[in-house]
């Protein structure tokens, strides 16, 4: 391994550089993104320690910082829920507590050995403690390395959050504009803004927090920038005047209550990247007439389209959403795969 700080060679089995004493990141066997998990947890501590009030807070941040590394994220969340980090922090002899927690994770919390090592390696790096895992994986040399595979997209670690305090100056604005540079809208940041009709979002934006625009009664139009990859649940909940929303390619799901009771919304195009539609996502959208949905959707909650009496779903033959519509007696129009969806370009009535 090589030290990221001074580039010195670090012998396998060492968790810190013998030259500059910096901690080193490493992968645990079977978990090729352990290093990314270590980096994410350290970033959370370095940049957001003042916002971590409890374990639930920390778990939410882990999910935000590791959206694509499913195996590593699940292990770390499971360890946090099991109180592993709390036990390590409380311990007076950290080395002994790492060992005892490893044994407890395997014997009582249902972890296998590699999973336990991933969590401990991540927590050690997070706390600035050298933890040399016995399952530390040696990095492959360049000449023997396998062809490079495309890495999952990771949300930028340098999050700049636009929060409730930032939004206060726009409280009576009809068209607030969030400045360039912000990468996340905090949950509930524009909740109940009663004058806002439209909002301009920056090209740097990556995430929109839960219920960010909930109960904005006069909000009519939102164009979400193509940079956005994650939109959390309830974002447009009860926006009763909302008529136009443009969603970006790259987002993966339409969360719970996303458009709940958006009674003025008549048409929506779901990006091809979306693979799930959550609970009550469009419930009460009484004016919704046209929903364009591609074949990548693999899950739709039973109540996603409750009380949408005018809805016609435009989809592909034999897709998941086509079958869902048939089972739930929702009107639909189908196109053959490879052709444009019926009416997608014409805005047909």
C-alpha positions in Angstrom: 0.0 0.0 0.0 1.0 3.6 -0.4 0.5 6.5 2.0 -1.8 9.1 0.5 0.0 11.9 2.4 3.7 11.3 1.8 3.5 8.5 -0.9 5.7 6.2 1.2 5.2 2.4 0.9 3.2 1.0 3.8 3.7 -2.7 4.6 0.7 -4.9 4.5 -0.8 -5.2 8.0 -0.1 -1.6 9.0 -2.9 0.9 9.5 -0.6 3.9 9.6 2.3 5.1 7.6 5.7 4.4 9.2 7.1 7.6 7.8 4.6 10.3 8.5 2.3 8.4 10.9 -0.8 9.2 8.9 -3.6 6.6 8.9 -4.0 4.7 5.7 -7.1 3.5 4.0 -7.4 -0.1 2.9 -10.0 -2.6 1.5 -11.2 -5.6 3.4 -11.3 -8.9 1.5 -14.7 -9.2 -0.3 -15.5 -5.5 0.1 -13.8 -3.6 -2.6 -15.1 -0.2 -1.5 -14.0 -0.3 2.2 -11.7 2.6 1.4 -14.6 4.7 0.2 -16.5 3.9 3.3 -13.6 5.0 5.5 -13.3 8.3 3.6 -17.0 8.9 3.8 -17.1 8.5 7.6 -14.1 10.7 8.1 -15.7 13.4 6.0 -18.8 13.2 8.1 -16.8 13.8 11.3 -14.6 16.5 9.8 -17.4 18.5 8.2 -20.6 17.8 10.1 -19.7 16.7 13.6 -21.7 19.6 15.0 -24.9 18.3 13.3 -24.6 14.7 14.6 -27.0 14.6 17.6 -27.6 10.9 17.8 -27.1 7.6 16.0 -30.1 8.1 13.8 -28.6 11.4 12.5 -25.3 9.6 11.7 -27.1 6.8 9.9 -28.9 9.3 7.7 -25.6 10.9 6.8 -24.0 7.5 6.0 -26.8 6.9 3.6 -26.3 10.3 1.9 -22.5 9.9 1.7 -22.5 6.2 0.4 -25.5 6.0 -1.9 -23.9 3.5 -4.4 -21.8 1.2 -2.2 -24.6 -1.0 -1.0 -22.7 -3.7 0.7 -20.4 -1.4 2.7 -23.3 1.0 3.6 -25.6 -1.8 4.8 -22.8 -3.2 7.0 -22.0 0.1 8.6 -25.7 1.0 9.2 -26.2 -2.4 10.8 -23.2 -1.9 13.1 -24.4 1.6 14.1 -27.9 0.2 14.9 -26.2 -2.5 17.0 -24.3 0.1 19.1 -20.8 -0.9 17.9 -19.5 2.6 17.5 -21.0 3.7 20.9 -19.3 0.8 22.6 -15.9 1.7 21.0 -16.2 5.4 22.0 -17.1 4.5 25.6 -14.2 2.1 26.0 -11.1 3.1 27.9 -8.9 0.5 26.1 -9.7 1.0 22.4 -7.7 -1.9 21.2 -9.5 -4.3 23.6 -12.8 -2.9 22.6 -12.2 -3.4 18.9 -11.5 -7.1 19.7 -14.5 -7.5 22.0 -16.9 -5.7 19.6 -15.7 -8.0 16.8 -16.6 -11.0 18.8 -20.0 -9.5 19.8 -20.8 -8.6 16.2 -20.2 -12.2 15.1 -21.7 -14.0 18.0 -24.7 -11.8 18.8 -25.4 -9.4 16.0 -25.3 -11.8 13.0 -22.2 -10.4 11.2 -19.8 -12.7 9.4 -16.1 -12.1 9.9 -15.6 -9.9 6.8 -18.6 -7.7 7.6 -17.3 -7.2 11.1 -13.9 -6.1 9.8 -15.5 -3.6 7.3 -17.4 -1.9 10.1 -14.4 -1.8 12.5 -12.0 -0.6 9.7 -14.4 2.2 8.9 -15.0 3.2 12.5 -11.3 3.1 13.3 -10.4 5.5 10.4 -13.4 7.7 11.4 -12.1 8.1 14.9 -8.5 8.5 13.9 -7.5 5.1 15.5 -5.1 2.7 13.7 -7.0 -0.5 13.2 -5.0 -3.1 11.1 -7.6 -5.6 10.1 -6.5 -9.2 9.7 -8.5 -9.3 6.4 -6.7 -6.3 5.0 -6.5 -6.8 1.2 -3.2 -6.2 -0.6 -3.6 -3.8 -3.5 -2.9 -5.3 -6.9 0.1 -4.1 -8.8 -0.6 -2.1 -11.9 1.0 -4.7 -14.3 -1.2 -7.5 -12.9 -4.4 -5.5 -12.4 -7.6 -6.5 -14.1 -9.1 -4.1 -16.6 -10.6 -1.1 -14.9 -14.3 -1.3 -14.4 -16.6 1.7 -14.3 -17.0 2.9 -10.7 -20.4 3.8 -9.2 -21.2 7.5 -9.1 -20.6 8.9 -5.7 -22.2 12.0 -4.3 -19.6 14.7 -3.8 -18.2 14.6 -0.3 -17.8 18.4 -0.1 -21.5 19.1 0.5 -22.5 22.7 0.9 -26.0 22.7 2.5 -28.6 25.3 1.8 -30.6 25.2 5.0 -33.6 26.7 6.8 -31.6 29.7 7.9 -30.4 30.4 4.4 -34.0 30.3 3.1 -35.4 32.8 5.6 -34.6 35.8 3.5 -36.8 34.4 0.7 -39.8 33.9 2.9 -41.9 36.5 1.0 -40.3 36.1 -2.4 -42.2 34.9 -5.4 -39.2 33.6 -7.2 -36.2 32.8 -4.9 -32.9 31.8 -6.5 -30.5 29.5 -4.7 -27.0 30.6 -5.5 -24.4 28.5 -7.3 -22.1 26.4 -5.2 -24.8 24.8 -3.0 -24.9 21.0 -3.4 -27.8 20.1 -1.1 -31.2 21.6 -0.1 -31.8 20.7 3.6 -35.0 18.9 4.4 -38.0 21.2 5.0 -36.0 24.3 3.9 -38.8 25.9 2.0 -41.7 24.4 4.0 -44.8 26.5 3.8 -43.4 29.4 1.8 -46.8 30.9 0.9 -45.6 33.5 -1.8 -43.2 31.4 -3.9 -44.5 30.6 -7.4 -41.2 29.3 -8.9 -37.7 28.7 -7.7 -34.3 28.7 -9.4 -31.9 25.9 -8.4 -28.1 25.9 -8.9 -26.3 23.8 -11.5 -24.1 22.5 -8.6 -27.0 20.9 -6.8 -26.7 17.2 -6.0 -29.4 16.4 -3.5 -32.8 17.7 -2.4 -33.8 16.8 1.2 -37.1 15.4 2.3 -40.2 17.6 2.2 -38.0 20.5 0.9 -41.0 22.3 -0.7 -43.8 20.7 1.2 -47.0 22.8 1.6 -45.8 25.6 -0.8 -49.4 26.4 -1.8 -48.6 28.8 -4.7 -45.6 27.0 -6.1 -46.4 26.4 -9.8 -43.1 25.4 -11.5 -39.8 23.7 -10.6 -37.1 22.6 -13.0 -34.7 20.3 -11.2 -31.1 20.7 -12.5 -29.6 17.7 -14.4 -26.8 17.5 -11.7 -29.3 16.3 -9.1 -29.0 12.6 -8.3 -31.0 12.1 -5.1 -34.4 13.6 -4.3 -35.7 12.5 -0.9 -39.3 11.7 0.1 -42.2 14.2 0.2 -40.3 16.9 -1.7 -43.5 18.4 -3.4 -46.0 17.2 -0.8 -49.2 19.2 -0.9 -48.0 21.7 -3.5 -51.6 22.3 -4.7 -50.7 24.8 -7.4 -47.8 22.8 -8.9 -48.4 22.5 -12.7 -44.9 21.8 -14.1 -42.0 19.7 -12.8 -39.0 18.7 -14.8 -37.1 15.8 -13.2 -33.4 14.9 -14.1 -32.0 11.8 -15.6 -29.8 10.0 -13.0 -32.3 10.1 -10.1 -33.2 6.6 -9.0 -36.6 6.8 -7.3 -39.8 8.8 -6.8 -39.9 8.7 -3.0 -42.9 8.3 -0.6 -45.4 11.3 -0.8 -43.3 13.0 -3.4 -46.3 14.5 -5.2 -49.0 13.8 -2.6 -52.1 16.0 -3.3 -50.5 18.0 -6.1 -54.0 18.7 -7.3 -53.0 21.0 -10.2 -50.4 18.7 -11.8 -51.6 17.4 -15.2 -48.5 15.8 -16.7 -45.2 14.3 -15.7 -42.3 12.6 -17.4 -40.5 10.1 -15.2 -36.8 9.9 -16.1 -35.6 6.6 -17.6 -33.1 6.2 -14.6 -35.9 5.8 -12.1 -36.5 2.3 -10.9 -39.1 2.7 -8.1 -42.1 4.7 -7.1 -42.9 4.9 -3.4 -45.9 4.9 -1.1 -48.5 7.6 -1.8 -46.2 9.2 -4.3 -49.0 10.5 -6.5 -52.0 10.0 -4.2 -54.6 12.7 -4.6 -53.2 14.1 -7.9 -56.8 14.6 -9.1 -55.9 16.5 -12.3 -53.0 14.1 -13.3 -53.9 13.0 -16.9 -50.6 11.8 -18.4 -47.7 10.0 -16.8 -44.8 8.9 -19.1 -42.9 6.0 -17.6 -40.1 3.9 -19.2 -39.3 0.2 -18.7 -36.7 0.5 -16.0 -39.2 0.8 -13.2 -39.2 -2.4 -11.1 -41.3 -1.5 -8.1 -44.4 0.6 -7.5 -46.2 0.8 -4.1 -49.8 -0.3 -4.0 -51.0 3.1 -3.1 -48.8 5.2 -5.4 -51.6 6.3 -7.6 -54.6 6.3 -5.3 -57.3 8.9 -6.1 -56.0 9.8 -9.5 -59.3 9.5 -11.5 -58.1 11.0 -14.8 -54.7 9.2 -15.0 -53.5 7.5 -18.2 -50.1 5.9 -17.9 -48.0 5.9 -21.1 -45.6 3.0 -21.0 -44.0 0.1 -22.9 -45.7 -3.2 -23.6 -45.1 -5.9 -21.0 -43.1 -3.5 -18.8 -43.5 -3.7 -15.0 -45.7 -0.6 -14.9 -47.8 -1.9 -17.8 -48.6 -5.0 -15.7 -49.1 -2.9 -12.6 -51.7 -0.8 -14.4 -53.6 -3.9 -15.6 -53.6 -5.3 -12.0 -54.7 -2.1 -10.4 -57.2 -1.0 -13.1 -55.3 2.1 -14.1 -55.8 3.3 -17.7 -52.8 3.0 -19.9 -51.5 3.4 -23.5 -48.6 1.3 -24.6 -45.9 1.5 -27.2 -43.6 -1.2 -28.5 -40.1 -1.2 -27.0 -37.8 0.9 -29.2 -40.4 3.4 -30.2 -41.3 6.7 -28.5 -44.0 6.5 -25.9 -47.4 7.3 -27.2 -48.1 11.0 -27.1 -44.7 11.8 -25.4 -43.7 14.3 -28.0 -47.1 15.6 -28.9 -48.5 16.3 -25.4 -51.7 14.7 -26.5 -54.9 15.1 -24.5 
